[in-house]
Amino acid sequence: QSISFPCPFTESEVLSVFLSLKNSSSCDVEGMQVRPIKYVLDLICPYLTYIFNLSLASAIFPRRMQIARVSVLFKKGDINDIKNYRPISILPVLSKGLEKLIHVQMSNFFDKHNLISTAQFGFRKHLSTELALLQQKNSF
């Protein structure tokens, strides 16, 4: 049986992924936000699909999409204690979309071809480490 990966992205996949992105008020390093992209998505979707498929076919993740803006976020407690802060990375909007497309495609591929062990619970859709503990408890 022949297994081929990756497959080209479709416009409907690109549309679906970008519509699923959270609307954030923060700007990425290019000054872009998710909401305006969603507003013109019908117009730019064919172009984004072409660019993303070109990236996939050439196995090149564009350098400009690899740059994030790092901000410091206050958690709680004493504002003078550095331990009460954590860094967050603001990724480029287009980078988020491409990463999510690749993630969805890889997850579907791994599930379809049973490439992930049934013992793997962490970081999988509809599974959790709590379910792993319950399964282990029930097996005793």
Backbone as JSON Lines, residues from 0, in Angstrom:
{"i":0,"aa":"Q","n":[0.84,-1.18,0.0],"ca":[0.0,0.0,0.0],"c":[0.89,1.24,0.0]}
{"i":1,"aa":"S","n":[0.56,2.16,-0.87],"ca":[1.32,3.39,-1.0],"c":[0.78,4.46,-0.06]}
{"i":2,"aa":"I","n":[1.67,5.07,0.67],"ca":[1.29,6.15,1.58],"c":[1.96,7.42,1.08]}
{"i":3,"aa":"S","n":[1.14,8.42,0.75],"ca":[1.74,9.67,0.3],"c":[1.38,10.81,1.24]}
{"i":4,"aa":"F","n":[2.38,11.57,1.55],"ca":[2.22,12.73,2.41],"c":[3.33,13.69,2.03]}
{"i":5,"aa":"P","n":[3.14,14.92,1.96],"ca":[1.92,15.68,2.22],"c":[1.05,15.84,0.98]}
{"i":6,"aa":"C","n":[-0.18,16.19,1.21],"ca":[-1.12,16.47,0.13],"c":[-1.26,17.98,0.0]}
{"i":7,"aa":"P","n":[-1.56,18.47,-1.19],"ca":[-1.79,19.91,-1.32],"c":[-2.99,20.35,-0.47]}
{"i":8,"aa":"F","n":[-2.93,21.57,0.02],"ca":[-4.06,22.13,0.77],"c":[-5.13,22.56,-0.22]}
{"i":9,"aa":"T","n":[-6.37,22.47,0.21],"ca":[-7.48,22.96,-0.61],"c":[-7.89,24.34,-0.1]}
{"i":10,"aa":"E","n":[-8.58,25.08,-0.95],"ca":[-9.06,26.4,-0.52],"c":[-10.01,26.27,0.66]}
{"i":11,"aa":"S","n":[-10.83,25.22,0.67],"ca":[-11.77,25.06,1.78],"c":[-11.04,24.78,3.09]}
{"i":12,"aa":"E","n":[-9.91,24.06,3.04],"ca":[-9.11,23.83,4.25],"c":[-8.5,25.14,4.75]}
{"i":13,"aa":"V","n":[-7.97,25.93,3.83],"ca":[-7.37,27.22,4.2],"c":[-8.43,28.12,4.81]}
{"i":14,"aa":"L","n":[-9.59,28.18,4.18],"ca":[-10.71,28.98,4.67],"c":[-11.1,28.54,6.08]}
{"i":15,"aa":"S","n":[-11.27,27.26,6.26],"ca":[-11.68,26.71,7.55],"c":[-10.67,27.02,8.66]}
{"i":16,"aa":"V","n":[-9.39,26.84,8.36],"ca":[-8.34,27.09,9.36],"c":[-8.3,28.55,9.76]}
{"i":17,"aa":"F","n":[-8.35,29.46,8.8],"ca":[-8.27,30.88,9.14],"c":[-9.53,31.35,9.88]}
{"i":18,"aa":"L","n":[-10.68,30.8,9.53],"ca":[-11.9,31.18,10.25],"c":[-11.88,30.66,11.69]}
{"i":19,"aa":"S","n":[-11.11,29.6,11.95],"ca":[-11.04,29.03,13.3],"c":[-10.03,29.76,14.2]}
{"i":20,"aa":"L","n":[-9.2,30.61,13.61],"ca":[-8.22,31.35,14.43],"c":[-8.94,32.35,15.33]}
{"i":21,"aa":"K","n":[-8.43,32.51,16.55],"ca":[-9.02,33.46,17.5],"c":[-8.78,34.89,17.03]}
{"i":22,"aa":"N","n":[-9.79,35.73,17.17],"ca":[-9.64,37.15,16.88],"c":[-8.88,37.79,18.03]}
{"i":23,"aa":"S","n":[-7.69,38.25,17.75],"ca":[-6.86,38.86,18.78],"c":[-6.65,40.32,18.44]}
{"i":24,"aa":"S","n":[-6.55,41.14,19.46],"ca":[-6.33,42.56,19.23],"c":[-4.85,42.88,19.04]}
{"i":25,"aa":"S","n":[-3.99,41.9,19.35],"ca":[-2.55,42.15,19.2],"c":[-2.13,42.03,17.74]}
{"i":26,"aa":"C","n":[-1.15,42.84,17.38],"ca":[-0.6,42.82,16.02],"c":[0.64,41.94,16.0]}
{"i":27,"aa":"D","n":[0.84,41.25,14.88],"ca":[2.06,40.46,14.74],"c":[3.22,41.37,14.32]}
{"i":28,"aa":"V","n":[4.37,40.8,14.01],"ca":[5.54,41.61,13.66],"c":[5.34,42.39,12.37]}
{"i":29,"aa":"E","n":[4.41,41.96,11.54],"ca":[4.11,42.66,10.28],"c":[3.01,43.71,10.48]}
{"i":30,"aa":"G","n":[2.46,43.79,11.7],"ca":[1.39,44.74,11.97],"c":[0.01,44.2,11.59]}
{"i":31,"aa":"M","n":[-0.07,42.89,11.33],"ca":[-1.33,42.29,10.9],"c":[-2.09,41.72,12.09]}
{"i":32,"aa":"Q","n":[-3.42,41.68,11.94],"ca":[-4.3,41.06,12.92],"c":[-5.16,40.02,12.2]}
{"i":33,"aa":"V","n":[-5.74,39.11,12.97],"ca":[-6.55,38.04,12.4],"c":[-7.85,38.58,11.8]}
{"i":34,"aa":"R","n":[-8.52,39.47,12.5],"ca":[-9.85,39.94,12.08],"c":[-9.88,40.52,10.66]}
{"i":35,"aa":"P","n":[-8.96,41.44,10.3],"ca":[-8.99,41.96,8.92],"c":[-8.73,40.88,7.87]}
{"i":36,"aa":"I","n":[-7.91,39.9,8.21],"ca":[-7.65,38.8,7.27],"c":[-8.94,38.02,7.05]}
{"i":37,"aa":"K","n":[-9.67,37.76,8.13],"ca":[-10.94,37.04,7.99],"c":[-11.92,37.83,7.12]}
{"i":38,"aa":"Y","n":[-11.87,39.14,7.25],"ca":[-12.79,40.01,6.51],"c":[-12.59,39.89,4.99]}
{"i":39,"aa":"V","n":[-11.34,39.73,4.55],"ca":[-11.04,39.64,3.11],"c":[-10.67,38.22,2.69]}
{"i":40,"aa":"L","n":[-10.93,37.26,3.54],"ca":[-10.5,35.88,3.3],"c":[-11.02,35.31,1.98]}
{"i":41,"aa":"D","n":[-12.26,35.6,1.65],"ca":[-12.82,35.09,0.38],"c":[-12.0,35.56,-0.81]}
{"i":42,"aa":"L","n":[-11.49,36.78,-0.74],"ca":[-10.71,37.35,-1.84],"c":[-9.29,36.8,-1.9]}
{"i":43,"aa":"I","n":[-8.67,36.63,-0.74],"ca":[-7.25,36.24,-0.73],"c":[-7.03,34.73,-0.58]}
{"i":44,"aa":"C","n":[-8.07,33.98,-0.31],"ca":[-7.93,32.54,-0.07],"c":[-7.23,31.8,-1.21]}
{"i":45,"aa":"P","n":[-7.57,32.06,-2.49],"ca":[-6.85,31.35,-3.56],"c":[-5.35,31.64,-3.55]}
{"i":46,"aa":"Y","n":[-4.97,32.88,-3.22],"ca":[-3.56,33.26,-3.19],"c":[-2.84,32.63,-2.0]}
{"i":47,"aa":"L","n":[-3.5,32.64,-0.84],"ca":[-2.91,32.0,0.33],"c":[-2.72,30.51,0.09]}
{"i":48,"aa":"T","n":[-3.73,29.88,-0.52],"ca":[-3.65,28.45,-0.81],"c":[-2.46,28.17,-1.73]}
{"i":49,"aa":"Y","n":[-2.29,28.99,-2.74],"ca":[-1.17,28.82,-3.68],"c":[0.17,28.97,-2.95]}
{"i":50,"aa":"I","n":[0.3,30.01,-2.13],"ca":[1.55,30.26,-1.4],"c":[1.84,29.13,-0.43]}
{"i":51,"aa":"F","n":[0.82,28.68,0.31],"ca":[1.02,27.61,1.28],"c":[1.39,26.3,0.59]}
{"i":52,"aa":"N","n":[0.76,26.01,-0.55],"ca":[1.11,24.8,-1.29],"c":[2.52,24.87,-1.86]}
{"i":53,"aa":"L","n":[2.92,26.06,-2.26],"ca":[4.29,26.26,-2.74],"c":[5.29,25.99,-1.61]}
{"i":54,"aa":"S","n":[4.97,26.47,-0.42],"ca":[5.81,26.25,0.75],"c":[5.89,24.75,1.06]}
{"i":55,"aa":"L","n":[4.76,24.07,0.99],"ca":[4.7,22.64,1.26],"c":[5.5,21.85,0.22]}
{"i":56,"aa":"A","n":[5.31,22.16,-1.05],"ca":[5.98,21.44,-2.13],"c":[7.5,21.65,-2.12]}
{"i":57,"aa":"S","n":[7.93,22.85,-1.74],"ca":[9.36,23.16,-1.73],"c":[10.02,22.83,-0.39]}
{"i":58,"aa":"A","n":[9.19,22.48,0.6],"ca":[9.68,22.19,1.96],"c":[10.43,23.39,2.54]}
{"i":59,"aa":"I","n":[9.93,24.58,2.23],"ca":[10.54,25.8,2.76],"c":[9.48,26.58,3.54]}
{"i":60,"aa":"F","n":[9.8,26.85,4.8],"ca":[8.94,27.69,5.63],"c":[9.55,29.08,5.56]}
{"i":61,"aa":"P","n":[8.86,30.03,4.91],"ca":[9.45,31.36,4.68],"c":[10.01,32.01,5.95]}
{"i":62,"aa":"R","n":[11.2,32.57,5.82],"ca":[11.89,33.19,6.96],"c":[11.04,34.25,7.66]}
{"i":63,"aa":"R","n":[10.35,35.06,6.89],"ca":[9.54,36.13,7.51],"c":[8.44,35.56,8.39]}
{"i":64,"aa":"M","n":[8.04,34.32,8.11],"ca":[7.0,33.69,8.91],"c":[7.58,33.01,10.16]}
{"i":65,"aa":"Q","n":[8.89,33.02,10.29],"ca":[9.55,32.39,11.44],"c":[9.85,33.39,12.56]}
{"i":66,"aa":"I","n":[9.57,34.65,12.32],"ca":[9.91,35.69,13.29],"c":[8.69,36.01,14.15]}
{"i":67,"aa":"A","n":[8.88,35.96,15.46],"ca":[7.8,36.26,16.39],"c":[8.17,37.47,17.23]}
{"i":68,"aa":"R","n":[7.15,38.14,17.74],"ca":[7.36,39.25,18.67],"c":[7.13,38.69,20.07]}
{"i":69,"aa":"V","n":[8.12,38.82,20.93],"ca":[8.02,38.28,22.29],"c":[7.64,39.41,23.23]}
{"i":70,"aa":"S","n":[6.59,39.18,24.0],"ca":[6.14,40.14,25.01],"c":[6.17,39.47,26.38]}
{"i":71,"aa":"V","n":[6.22,40.28,27.4],"ca":[6.2,39.77,28.77],"c":[4.8,39.96,29.33]}
{"i":72,"aa":"L","n":[4.27,38.9,29.93],"ca":[2.92,38.93,30.48],"c":[2.99,38.74,31.99]}
{"i":73,"aa":"F","n":[2.34,39.63,32.73],"ca":[2.29,39.53,34.19],"c":[1.29,38.45,34.57]}
{"i":74,"aa":"K","n":[1.7,37.55,35.46],"ca":[0.8,36.48,35.92],"c":[0.0,36.97,37.13]}
{"i":75,"aa":"K","n":[0.64,36.99,38.3],"ca":[0.01,37.49,39.52],"c":[1.07,37.65,40.59]}
{"i":76,"aa":"G","n":[0.71,38.32,41.66],"ca":[1.64,38.5,42.76],"c":[2.36,39.83,42.71]}
{"i":77,"aa":"D","n":[3.55,39.84,43.25],"ca":[4.38,41.05,43.35],"c":[4.89,41.45,41.97]}
{"i":78,"aa":"I","n":[4.55,42.67,41.54],"ca":[4.97,43.13,40.2],"c":[6.48,43.33,40.1]}
{"i":79,"aa":"N","n":[7.17,43.4,41.24],"ca":[8.62,43.57,41.23],"c":[9.39,42.25,41.18]}
{"i":80,"aa":"D","n":[8.67,41.14,41.27],"ca":[9.3,39.81,41.24],"c":[9.26,39.26,39.82]}
{"i":81,"aa":"I","n":[10.42,39.04,39.25],"ca":[10.52,38.59,37.85],"c":[9.87,37.22,37.64]}
{"i":82,"aa":"K","n":[9.76,36.42,38.71],"ca":[9.14,35.09,38.61],"c":[7.64,35.18,38.31]}
{"i":83,"aa":"N","n":[7.06,36.36,38.49],"ca":[5.62,36.53,38.26],"c":[5.3,36.97,36.83]}
{"i":84,"aa":"Y","n":[6.26,36.83,35.96],"ca":[6.06,37.18,34.55],"c":[6.39,35.98,33.68]}
{"i":85,"aa":"R","n":[5.76,35.92,32.53],"ca":[6.09,34.87,31.58],"c":[6.12,35.46,30.17]}
{"i":86,"aa":"P","n":[6.99,34.91,29.33],"ca":[7.05,35.42,27.95],"c":[5.96,34.79,27.08]}
{"i":87,"aa":"I","n":[5.44,35.54,26.15],"ca":[4.54,35.0,25.13],"c":[5.06,35.43,23.77]}
{"i":88,"aa":"S","n":[4.89,34.58,22.79],"ca":[5.33,34.87,21.43],"c":[4.12,35.19,20.57]}
{"i":89,"aa":"I","n":[4.14,36.33,19.93],"ca":[3.09,36.71,18.99],"c":[3.58,36.31,17.61]}
{"i":90,"aa":"L","n":[3.0,35.24,17.08],"ca":[3.41,34.72,15.78],"c":[2.74,35.47,14.65]}
{"i":91,"aa":"P","n":[3.36,35.51,13.48],"ca":[2.7,36.11,12.31],"c":[1.39,35.37,12.01]}
{"i":92,"aa":"V","n":[0.36,36.11,11.65],"ca":[-0.96,35.53,11.37],"c":[-0.86,34.45,10.3]}
{"i":93,"aa":"L","n":[-0.15,34.73,9.22],"ca":[-0.04,33.75,8.14],"c":[0.72,32.51,8.61]}
{"i":94,"aa":"S","n":[1.69,32.69,9.47],"ca":[2.44,31.57,10.03],"c":[1.52,30.68,10.85]}
{"i":95,"aa":"K","n":[0.67,31.3,11.67],"ca":[-0.29,30.53,12.47],"c":[-1.18,29.68,11.58]}
{"i":96,"aa":"G","n":[-1.65,30.28,10.5],"ca":[-2.51,29.56,9.57],"c":[-1.8,28.38,8.93]}
{"i":97,"aa":"L","n":[-0.6,28.6,8.43],"ca":[0.16,27.53,7.78],"c":[0.5,26.42,8.78]}
{"i":98,"aa":"E","n":[0.91,26.8,9.98],"ca":[1.23,25.8,11.0],"c":[0.01,24.96,11.34]}
{"i":99,"aa":"K","n":[-1.14,25.59,11.44],"ca":[-2.36,24.86,11.77],"c":[-2.76,23.92,10.63]}
{"i":100,"aa":"L","n":[-2.61,24.37,9.39],"ca":[-2.9,23.52,8.23],"c":[-2.02,22.27,8.25]}
{"i":101,"aa":"I","n":[-0.73,22.46,8.5],"ca":[0.19,21.33,8.55],"c":[-0.16,20.4,9.71]}
{"i":102,"aa":"H","n":[-0.49,20.98,10.85],"ca":[-0.86,20.18,12.02],"c":[-2.09,19.32,11.74]}
{"i":103,"aa":"V","n":[-3.11,19.91,11.15],"ca":[-4.35,19.18,10.83],"c":[-4.04,18.04,9.86]}
{"i":104,"aa":"Q","n":[-3.27,18.34,8.83],"ca":[-2.94,17.34,7.82],"c":[-2.12,16.19,8.42]}
{"i":105,"aa":"M","n":[-1.14,16.54,9.25],"ca":[-0.32,15.5,9.87],"c":[-1.14,14.65,10.84]}
{"i":106,"aa":"S","n":[-1.99,15.28,11.64],"ca":[-2.83,14.53,12.58],"c":[-3.74,13.57,11.85]}
{"i":107,"aa":"N","n":[-4.38,14.05,10.78],"ca":[-5.26,13.18,9.99],"c":[-4.48,12.02,9.38]}
{"i":108,"aa":"F","n":[-3.29,12.31,8.87],"ca":[-2.44,11.28,8.26],"c":[-2.06,10.22,9.29]}
{"i":109,"aa":"F","n":[-1.61,10.66,10.46],"ca":[-1.21,9.71,11.5],"c":[-2.39,8.87,11.97]}
{"i":110,"aa":"D","n":[-3.56,9.48,12.12],"ca":[-4.75,8.74,12.55],"c":[-5.19,7.74,11.48]}
{"i":111,"aa":"K","n":[-5.21,8.18,10.23],"ca":[-5.67,7.33,9.12],"c":[-4.8,6.08,8.98]}
{"i":112,"aa":"H","n":[-3.5,6.22,9.18],"ca":[-2.57,5.11,8.99],"c":[-2.13,4.46,10.3]}
{"i":113,"aa":"N","n":[-2.84,4.78,11.39],"ca":[-2.56,4.2,12.71],"c":[-1.07,4.26,13.06]}
{"i":114,"aa":"L","n":[-0.49,5.43,12.92],"ca":[0.94,5.6,13.17],"c":[1.27,6.03,14.6]}
{"i":115,"aa":"I","n":[0.23,6.31,15.38],"ca":[0.45,6.72,16.77],"c":[-0.03,5.59,17.67]}
{"i":116,"aa":"S","n":[0.78,5.25,18.63],"ca":[0.46,4.17,19.55],"c":[-0.84,4.46,20.29]}
{"i":117,"aa":"T","n":[-1.61,3.41,20.55],"ca":[-2.85,3.57,21.32],"c":[-2.54,3.93,22.78]}
{"i":118,"aa":"A","n":[-1.28,3.77,23.18],"ca":[-0.86,4.14,24.53],"c":[-0.53,5.62,24.64]}
{"i":119,"aa":"Q","n":[-0.53,6.34,23.52],"ca":[-0.24,7.78,23.52],"c":[-1.52,8.55,23.83]}
{"i":120,"aa":"F","n":[-1.58,9.23,24.96],"ca":[-2.77,9.98,25.34],"c":[-2.53,11.49,25.34]}
{"i":121,"aa":"G","n":[-1.33,11.92,25.71],"ca":[-1.04,13.34,25.77],"c":[-0.97,13.98,24.4]}
{"i":122,"aa":"F","n":[-1.45,15.21,24.31],"ca":[-1.38,16.02,23.08],"c":[-2.15,15.39,21.92]}
{"i":123,"aa":"R","n":[-3.24,14.69,22.22],"ca":[-4.06,14.11,21.15],"c":[-5.5,14.54,21.36]}
{"i":124,"aa":"K","n":[-6.19,14.77,20.25],"ca":[-7.57,15.22,20.28],"c":[-8.45,14.14,20.93]}
{"i":125,"aa":"H","n":[-9.32,14.56,21.82],"ca":[-10.28,13.72,22.53],"c":[-9.62,12.73,23.5]}
{"i":126,"aa":"L","n":[-8.32,12.89,23.76],"ca":[-7.63,12.04,24.72],"c":[-6.88,12.94,25.7]}
{"i":127,"aa":"S","n":[-6.61,12.41,26.88],"ca":[-5.89,13.2,27.87],"c":[-5.13,12.27,28.8]}
{"i":128,"aa":"T","n":[-4.26,12.84,29.57],"ca":[-3.52,12.03,30.54],"c":[-4.46,11.51,31.63]}
{"i":129,"aa":"E","n":[-5.56,12.22,31.89],"ca":[-6.55,11.74,32.85],"c":[-7.2,10.46,32.35]}
{"i":130,"aa":"L","n":[-7.51,10.41,31.04],"ca":[-8.08,9.19,30.46],"c":[-7.08,8.04,30.53]}
{"i":131,"aa":"A","n":[-5.81,8.33,30.37],"ca":[-4.78,7.3,30.47],"c":[-4.77,6.71,31.88]}
{"i":132,"aa":"L","n":[-4.87,7.57,32.89],"ca":[-4.91,7.1,34.28],"c":[-6.14,6.24,34.53]}
{"i":133,"aa":"L","n":[-7.29,6.68,34.01],"ca":[-8.52,5.9,34.18],"c":[-8.4,4.53,33.51]}
{"i":134,"aa":"Q","n":[-7.85,4.5,32.31],"ca":[-7.68,3.24,31.6],"c":[-6.74,2.32,32.37]}
{"i":135,"aa":"Q","n":[-5.67,2.89,32.9],"ca":[-4.71,2.1,33.68],"c":[-5.37,1.56,34.93]}
{"i":136,"aa":"K","n":[-6.17,2.39,35.6],"ca":[-6.85,1.98,36.83],"c":[-7.82,0.84,36.54]}
{"i":137,"aa":"N","n":[-8.56,0.96,35.41],"ca":[-9.54,-0.07,35.06],"c":[-8.89,-1.38,34.63]}
{"i":138,"aa":"S","n":[-7.63,-1.34,34.23],"ca":[-6.97,-2.58,33.78],"c":[-6.45,-3.42,34.95]}
{"i":139,"aa":"F","n":[-6.42,-2.81,36.17],"ca":[-5.94,-3.57,37.34],"c":[-7.0,-4.47,37.87]}
